[in-house]
Amino acid sequence: MPHLLTTDASFSSKQELLDLNDSLENVAGLSLETPSPEESPGGSTGNGALDLDLPSPTIDTSQTKVFLNGKLESQHGADDPCGIKFVPKETEDLCGWGALKPRCIQVFNTPKWVLFFLCVASFLQGMIINGFINTVITSIERRFDLRSYQSGLIASSYDIACCICLSFVSYFGGTGHKPKWLGWGVVVIAIGSLVFALPHFTTESYKATMLEQTGLCSVNQTAPCKESTSSLSNYMYVFMLGQFLHGIGATPLYTLGVTYLDENVKSSYAPVYIGIFYTSAIIGPAAGYLLGGLFLNMFTEFHETTLTPEDPLWVGAWWIGFLGGGAAALLVALPILGYPRQLPGSQRYMAMRVSEAYQIKDSSQETDPQFGKSIKDMPRSMLLLLKNPTFIFLCLAGATEANLVAGVSTFGPKFLESQFNLSASEAATMFGYMVVPAGGGGTFMGGYIIKKLNLRCGGIIKFCLLCTVISLLAIFIFLIHCPNVPMAGVTDPYLGGPASDGPLNLTAFCNSECNCVREFYNPVCGDDGYMYYSPCHAGCSTVNQTLSQAGKKVYYDCSCVFRNLSSVPGGAVSGKCSSSCEQMPVFMVFFFVVMLFTLLSSIPALTATLRCVPDKQKSFALGIQWIIIRALGAIPGPITFGSIIDNSCMLWQDQCGEQGSCYLYENSTMGVYTLTAGVIYKVLGSFFFFMALMLYKRPGSPPSSSGNTDNGEAGESDPPVKDIPPEY
């Protein structure tokens, strides 16, 4: 029977495989193609078996790192009829937990199943952190008496934790057991989700009732400005702890997870695998928006209540998503923890891969086999990355793109809500529907195009530059804006009354006797097409619950509403007025193009980063890149966009004399400011991609070399590899 070397033999290079083959032929007369025991110098025994006169009758795996064919596992310790004692295949490349490595689960020990479980983990991470939290943050503020800056601290805790842990996790995890780092990271995400939902179960039941007559003109009202003795705001620290755990757990996922996929598949297939992985991370937030909106339509305590989702005191069941997501994360962590350090056959792909790392004049440190295994090497490893200008400019390009993506993902629903006068749930749902095809499709297509065109590192950077330029041209759609719906006392004076003395004058002759207060913001749409701050500011004195329209309250006898013959005299309906702007379809099409081409370059840029650094530094390089992207992009992005959007606010919340959140924005100003920020980020991103391309130095090769070596095929300059066995 032929005795073939398995495809997962740990060869560090093609030359090592060739040398090992030659040494076996010279020493034992054993060829990888046709074993000839009769030609062995040791002679033959009476039964025709070989009697090798060697110090040890076994093949020393500690020196040659060769494992015998998996089909010989049944001969543990038994001698072959040819007289050679075979070393059993070690179990390090089998999946399982500790000593428990059942044969029935080895069918999952493939790159495709690793990709599946990592996709589920990234989907859950995106759904919880980028979906649920962005959706329920308003409900959490209302339930636990949090201010806007406190909710900002909660959101920032995730990125702060990532920045703290990224360098250490990527450096030590890069040379460690990556699946264990990944699995325990998913466990920490699950714990963080459970901690985030904990305040719901440790506080008293939420009891909020709104009297029917509250906010009407016929009732004397006083501002609710008594000193609050509630300690619910202290739960901010519990939410911050949950977000901090989310950040710690997600750190290995997008550094070690990417490199683990890259190391265990062919070089040409790696962009597709990574693209699918990131696509699931993009779809996750979309699912979070949709499910979060569904959960918020349920009352947080599950019991009967007189409130409706349109009432200002309504709090939805914000905690359900975190419980479900945490439980699902615990389940998916179990199979990830069972995967081996490297998958069967991975060494074959590593041996056939040709380096495209940026050539540094003095890079002798990276050739040291022990380099990167001690914390003492971290400064040297960092120095090598700093000497790589292509890597640096790719990081800066990623940071500028992250600024735009983080800002749009945070305030995109608010932009749609303001421009087209949608409700919060409608805007979040529409934004979620757009993220699925644009974000998910763009992320997957980016990896697929790189694989289909078989681009090398330089070609990949050119593709990223092209995508950035196209999205730059499409972003001018923000010049289109819809006019604001007229609001009495804010954008326009009250009908039939004197002109406003200033930019904001909510008091007029028609509601001067109503004792309206600014703290009760409850917008209504009058029959005259004007929007009013509250039923009181519209002069409404009665409300009819039985004649509700689509769950909305109907108000009558509104003295400020202009009467005409085509509608109910002096009537108003709770909620904002609908917009008559017809530019929404055009805007959505171009906005889709901006998102598509922005995310179309994400996987190619990540692939270029993996290609332009040495293999030993891939995990550490991704960690440093994520630190730069978060420190210069993900963290300041929402803050920058938030500040820009706040400058276009026309109507601020009045919290007993203190300024709260913004109720109404000026659409034209918001569009101009958003366009300015988008153009700046896109121009910078194009410049950084251009510099990365210009400064990239491809590894030198002999003039005789030919062929594309990026897809795992050996060029003429590579040593030939003889008799590599087929995969089993």
N, C-alpha and C positions, 0 to 999 in steps of 0.2 A: 504494500500500500504506500502511496506517496506521503511523505511527511512534510507538509507545507507550513510555513510560518503564517500565523493568523494576521489579519489586516489591522489588528489593534496593537501590534508590536510597537514599543515605544522607541521609535527611531527619531533622532533629533534632526536628521537631514537625509537627503538621498544618498550622499556619499557614505554615510555610516552604514546604510543598508547594503550598499555595494561592497564595502569593505568586509562586512560580516559575511556576506555571501561567499566572497573569495576565500576568507579564512576557513570557513566550513569545508569548502572544496579542497583546500590545500592540506588541512589537518586531518580530516576524517574521510576525505574522498566522498563527501555527501553533497550532491548537487540539489539545488532547489527544484530542478526540473525532473531529473531522472536519478533517483538515489541508486547507487551501485555498491551494495555492501561487499560484493566479492572483491572489489578493488581496494578495499581498506588495507592499510599496511599492517594491521594487526592480525591478519590471517583469518581463518574461519574455523569454527568448532565442528564437531562431528555432525551436528544438525544443521550446519550452514549458517549459524548465527555469528554475528560479529563479536569479537572480544576486544574492545578498544582498550589499549594500554595507555589510559589517561589518568591523571590524578583523581578525577572524579568521573563516574559514569554518567553524570547528569549534565545538562546544559545549565550553567549558573545564571539564573535570572537576575541576580544582583549586579552582574557585570555586563551582560549583553542586553538585558532588559527585553528578552524575547520570550513570548508565551506560545506554547504549542496549541495546535488546533483544538477548538472547543469540542470537536467530536471525539477526542481522546480522553475526555474527562472520566469516562467509565473505567479507564485503566489506571486509576490512581495508584501509583507506586508499582504497577505491574510492568514487567519487561516485555518489550515487543519481540515477536519472533525473530527479528533481525539482531537481537541482543542489545538494543539501545533502551536504556531506562528513561522513560519520558517524565518530565516534570509536569504535574497537573497544572491546569490553567488557574491562575489566582482569581479570587472573587472580587477584586477591587473594582472591576468594570461591570459588576452586576448590580442591579438596583435592589434595594431592600433597606431594612432598618437594623443596623448592628449585625448580629449573627442570623437574623431572620431574612433570608433571601430566597423565597419560594420560586420554583421554576415557572409557576403559572403567571407571574407578574413580569417575567422577562420580556414578554411581547411589548411592553410599554417602554422598554429601554432603547428608544430610538429618538432621533432629533425631532421627528414630527410630534411625538407625544410630549416631549419636553416643551416644544413650542406651544402646544395646546394648553398645558397647565400654566405656563408663564403668561399666556394670553388671558386666561381666566383671572390670574392674579393682577395683571395690569388693568384689566377691565374693572375689577372690584376697586382697585386703588383709585382709578379715575372717577368711577361712579361716586365713591364716598367723599373724596377730598375735593375734586373739582366740580362735582355735580350736586350732591346733597347739601354740602356746606354753603355753597353759593346760593342755593335755593331757599334754605331755611334760616339764613342769617337774620332776616327781618323778623321772623317769628320768634327767634331766640331773644332778640333785643326786646321785643314786646313782653315776652313771658318772664324774663329775668331782669327787667329794668336796666338794660345795658345802653350805654351811649354809643355813638358811632365810632369814636376812637377806640373804645373797648373791643368792639367787634373787629376793628382793624388789627388790634393786637392779637386777637384769637386767630385771624387768618394768617398773620405774619409768623406765628409760632411754627408753622409747618416748614416754611423756607429757612427760618433760623436754625431749626434742628438739622435740616439737610446740609446747610453750609458747615455746621460744626462737625458732622460725622462723615462727610463725603471723602475727605482726604484720607482718613484712617481706614475707612471701610474699603475704599477702592484700592488702597495700597496693599493692605494685608490680605484682603479678600482676593485680590488678583493672583496671589501666590498660594492661597489656601484652598479649602474645599468649597467651591462656589455654590453648589446646591444647598449646602448646610447654611451658608450665609443667607441665601435667598429664602429658604424655607423659614428660618427663624425671623427674618425680616417680615414675612407675611404674617407670622404669628403676632409680632409686635403691632402691625397694622390692625389686626383683629382686636387686640387688647385696647388699642387707642380708640377704636370705634365703640367698644362697650363702655369705656370710660366717658366718651363724649355723650352717650345716651344716659349715663348714670343720674344726672340732675333731675330727670323726669321722675325717677323712682324714689328720690330722697327728699323731695319737696311735697308740700301739701297739694291737694287737688286744686287745679286752676278754676277759680270761680269768678266769672266776669259777667255781669248783666248790664244791659243798656236799656234804660227806661224808654218807653215809646215816645214820651214827650221831650226827651233830652234833645237839645239842639233846635227846638222849635221856637218861633217868635213869641208864642203866648206864655212862655214860662220864664220866670226870672232865673238867670243863670249866674253862677259865680265861678271864677277860674279855680281849677283844682291845683292850687299852688301851695298846699300845706307841706310842711317838712316831712319827708318820707322817712319812716323808720324801718323800711324793708331792708333785709340783708341779702336779698336774692342776687344782687350784683356781685357778691363775692364768688358766685359760681363761675365767674369769668376765669378764675384760676383753674377750675376743673376742666373747662373747655380748652384752655391753653395747654394743660397737661395732655389731654387727648390729642390735640393737634401736634404737640411735640412728639408724642409716640408715633403718630402717623408719619412725621418726617423722618424719624429714625428708621422705621420699618421700610419706608419706600426708598431709602438711600441705596441698598444693594440692587434693587429691582432694575433700575435703568443704567446701571454701570456694570455690575457683575453679570446680570441677566443677558445684556447685549453681548459681552465678550464670551460668555459661555456658549451662546448660539453661534457666534462667529468662529469659535475654535472647533466646533464639532460638526460643521458642514463644509461643503466645498466652497472655495472662495467666491465662485460665481453665483452660488445660491444664497450666500450670506445676506445680501441686500433684500432678497425676497422674504427670508425668515424674519429679519429685523423689521421690515416694512409691515408684515402681518402683526408682529408683536406691538409695534407702535400704533397700528390701526385700532387694535383692541383698546389701547389706552385713550384713543380719541373718541371711540364710540362710548366708552364708559361714562364720561361727563354728560353726553347726550342722553343716555339712559337715566342718569341721575337727575337731569332737568325734568324729564318726563315723569319718572316715578315720584320725584320730590313734589312736583305740582299735584300729582294724584293724592299723595299722602296729606298735603296741606288742605285738601278739600274735606278731610275728616277732622272732626274736633279732637283736640289733644287728649281729652279724658274719656272719649268713647261713649259718653252718656248724653242724654237729651239736653239740648240747649236752645234757648230762644234766639241765639246769635246766628248769623249767616256769614259765609265767607267774605261778603262785602262789608261787614261791620268792622270799624276800626279796632275793636277789642278782640276780634277773632284770632285764635291761635290754633293752627293745624297740628296734626300728629307728626311733628318734625322728627321724632325719635325713632320711628319705625324703621326707616332706611338704615340707620346706624346699627340697630340690632340685627337686621337681616344681613347686611353687608359684613358685619363682624363674624357672624356664624359661618357664612359662606367662605370667608377668608381662612378660618380655622380648618375647614374641610380641605381646601385646596393646598394648604401648607403641608399636609401629611404626605402626598405623593412627591412633592418637590424635595422634601427632606430625604426621600429614599433614593435619589439619583446618585450615581457615583461621581467621583472627581472628574472623570472624562468618559465619554460614551465609547462603546466599542467601535473601532474604525477611525477614531478621531486622529490618531497619529499618522494614518495614511494621508489625510488631508493636510496635516501640518507639514509633513515631509514634502508634499508636492507643491506647497505654496511658495511663491516667489515674493520676496520682500519688495515693497514699494516705499519704504520709510524714507523720509527726508534725509539726505546724506549730510552728516555733520563731520567736519574734518577730524575732530578728536572725539570719537565715540567708542574708544576701546573699553570703557567701563561696562558697556552693555553686553560685551562678549564674555564677561566673567560669568560662569555658570551659577555663582552664588549671589550675583547682583540682584537686588530687589527682595531679598529674603530677610533683611534686618532693617530695623528702623534707622540705623546709621546711614543706610543707603538712600533714605528719602530725600535729603538735600541734593545729593548727586543726581538722583532721578529727576527731581524738579529742575535742576540746572540743564539737563539734557532737553527737557521740554521747552524751557525758555530759549534755548538756542535754535528751536525749530520755528521759524517765522510763519510757515504755512499753518502749523497747529495754532499759533497765537492768533492769527487773523481769522481762522475758522471759528475760534472761540468768540472773538469779538463780533463776527457776523451772526453767530448764534445768539449772542446777547441782545443785539439790536432787534432780531426777529422775535426773540422772546419778549422784549418790551411791548411790541405790537400785539403779539398773540395774547399775552397776559392781560393787557389793557382791554382788548376787544372782548375776550372771554368774560372778564369781570363786568364790564359796562355795556357790552353788546345788547343784552336784553333791555337795559335802561334806555339806550339810544333808540331802539325800535319802539319802546313804550312811549317815549317823548315825541319822536318824529311823526308817528302815525296814530298817536292817542289811543294806544292799546292798553288793556289791563295788564297787570304784572304777570298773571298766569298765561295770558295770550302771548305776550312777548317772550316769556321763557319757553313756552311750547314751540313757537315759531323758530326761535333761535336753536332749539334742540333739533328740530327737523332739518335745519340747514347744516348743522355741524356734522350730522351723520354722513351725507353724501360728499360734502366738501372736505371735511377733516379726515374722515375714514378713507374715502376714495382717494384723496390726494396723497395721504401717507402710504397707502398700499401701492398706488401707481408709481410713486417715486422709486420705491425699491424694485418694482417690476421692470421699469424702464431701464434702470441701471443694469439689471441682469440681462434684459433682452438685447440691449446695445453693447453689452460686454465692455463697458467703459472702464478705463484705468483711472488712476487718481486725478490726473490732470483733466481728463474729459468729464469726470464727475463734478469738479469745481466749475467748469464751464457751464454745465447743465444748471447748477445752482445759481450762477450769475444770470443766466437767461430767465429762469423762473422769477428771480427777484425783480428784474427789469419789467417783465410783463405785469406783475402785481403792482409795481410802481405806477404804470400807466393806468391800470384799472382803478386805482385808489382815488382818482379824481372824481369818482362818482359822488364823493361826499360834498361836492359843490351843490348837488341837488338836495333841496330840503323842502319840507312841507310847512306851510304857514301854521302858526299856533291857532288852536280853537279859541275864539274870543272868550275871555273871562272877565266878568264884571268886577271893576275895581282894581284889576291887575294889568291886563292888556288894553282894556277899553273902559270908559266910564259907564256907570249905570245908565240904562236907557231911560230917557225922560228926565234925567237928573243933570246937575251941573257937571262940568268937566272935573276930572280928578286934579287935586292940588299938587300931587306928586306921582311918582311911579307906582305907589301902592296906597290905595284909599278904599278900604272895604266898607266904610260907613257912608251911607247915603240917607236922604230924607225918607226913603221907603222902609228902612230898617233901623232908623235911629232910636226907636222906642223898644227895640227887641232885646237890648242888653246882650248882644252877641259877643262871644269871647273868641280870641284867636286860637286857644288851646284845643277847641273842638273842630278839627278839620274833617269834614265829611262832604266832599264835592257832590253837587247835584247838577243835572242838566235841565234847564228850563225849556218850556215850549217855544221860547223865542230863539233857541239855538245858542244861547249864552250859557256859560258854565259859571256856577256860583260856589263860593268858598264852603258854604254849608247851607242846610235848609233855613237856618236862622238868618244868614246873610241874604238869602233870597226872599225873606219876609214870609215864609210859609208858616201857617198856624195849625194845620191839621195834617195827619198822616193816615192813610188807609192801607191796612195790611192785607185785606181781602182782595183788593184789585191790583195785586203785584204783577209786574211784567218781568217774566223770566227770573223770578226770585228777587227782584228789585222793589224797593219801597216807592210808593207814589204819594207825592205831597200835593196839597191843595191850598187854595187861598194864599197864594204867594204874591205879596204886594209888589215885589220888585220885578216880577216877570211880566214882560210886555204881553198884553192880551190881544188875540186876534181871532178871527172866525174859523181858522183852519185847525185849531187844536183846543184842548180842554182849557178853559179860561184859568189863567194863573196857576198852571200845574208845573210840576217838576218831578224828575225821576232820579233816584239815587245813582251815583256813578258819574263818570266823565262822559262828555258828549263824543259821539263818534266823529272821526275825521273824514272829510270829503276829498282828501288828497288822492290823486290818481297816479302818482309817481312811484308808488310802492313797488309794483312789479318790476320796473326798470331798475330801481335801487337794489332790490333783492338779487337780481341777475348779476349785476356788477359786483355786489358785495360777495356773492358766491364765488366769482372769479378771483377776487382778492384772497379769500380764504383758501381756495383750491390751490393756487400757485404759491401761496406762502407755505402751506404744509406740503406741497409737492416736492419742495427742496429739503425738507427736514431729514428724511432718511438718507438721501444722497450726501448731505453735509455730514451726517453721522458716519456714513461709510467712508467718506474721504478722511475723516479724523482717524478712524481705525487703520486706514491704509498708510497714512503719512507718519506714523509712529512705530517704533519697534514692537515686536510681539510681546516682549516682557513688560512693556509699559502701557499696553492697551487699557487695562482696567484703571490704572492710575491716571492715565491721560483723560479717560472719560470722567473720572472723579473730579479732576481739576477743571475740566470743561464745564461740568455741571455747577461747580462752585462759581465760576465766572458768569455763567448764564443766569444763575439765581441772584448773585450779588449785584450784577449790572443790568439784569433783565427782569426776571420774575418778581423780585422784591420791589424795585422802584417803578416797574411798569404800571401796576394798578394805582400806585400813589400819584404818578405823573398824570395819568389819564383822569384820575379822580379830581385832581386839582384843576386840570384844564376844563373839565365838565362843570365843576362848581363855579367857575368864572362866568358861566352862561346862565346861572340861576336867576330867576325873577321873583320867586316866592319861597321864602325860607320858613321852616317850622319855628313857631314861637313856644319855647318851653319855659314859661314863667319868666320871661325876660331874657332867656338864654337862647342862642341860635341853635337849632337842631338840624335835621336833614332838609333837603330841598324838595319842595312839592312840585314846582313848575319851572321848566327850562325854556329859554328862548331858542327855538329850533335853528334859526339861521346862524346864530353865534356858535352853537354847539357843533354844527356841521363844519364851519370854518376852522374852529380850533382842532377838531378831530382830524381834518384833512391836513392841517399844518404838522401835527405830530406824526401822522402816518407818512407824509412825504419825507420828513427828516429821517425817520427810522429806515425807510426804504432806500434812500440815497446813501446813508451810512452803510447799510447792509450790502449794497451793490459795490461800494468802494472796498469794503473789507474782503469780499469774495474776489474782486479783481486783484487786490494785493496778494492774497493767498495763491492765486494762480500764477502771478508774475514771479513770485519768490520761491515757487516750488522747484526743487532740484530732484529730478528723478534719479534713482540709483543707476550708476554707470554700468554698462554691459559691453562685452567685447563686440567688435564690429561684425563678427560672424553670427552673432545671435539673431534670431528671427522668430517671428510668431508672437502671438499675444500670450503673455505668461500670466495674465490676471485670472484666467479661468482654470488654473490648475494644470495646464499642459506644459510640459517641459520644453524649453527652448533649446537651441543647439548648444548653448553655452553651459547647460546643466548637465551633470553627469548622468549617463544612462542608468536606468533602474531595470535590472533583469529579474524576470520571473516573479513579479509581484502577484501573489495569488488572488483569485477572485474573492469577492465578499460572500460570506455565508450568512 
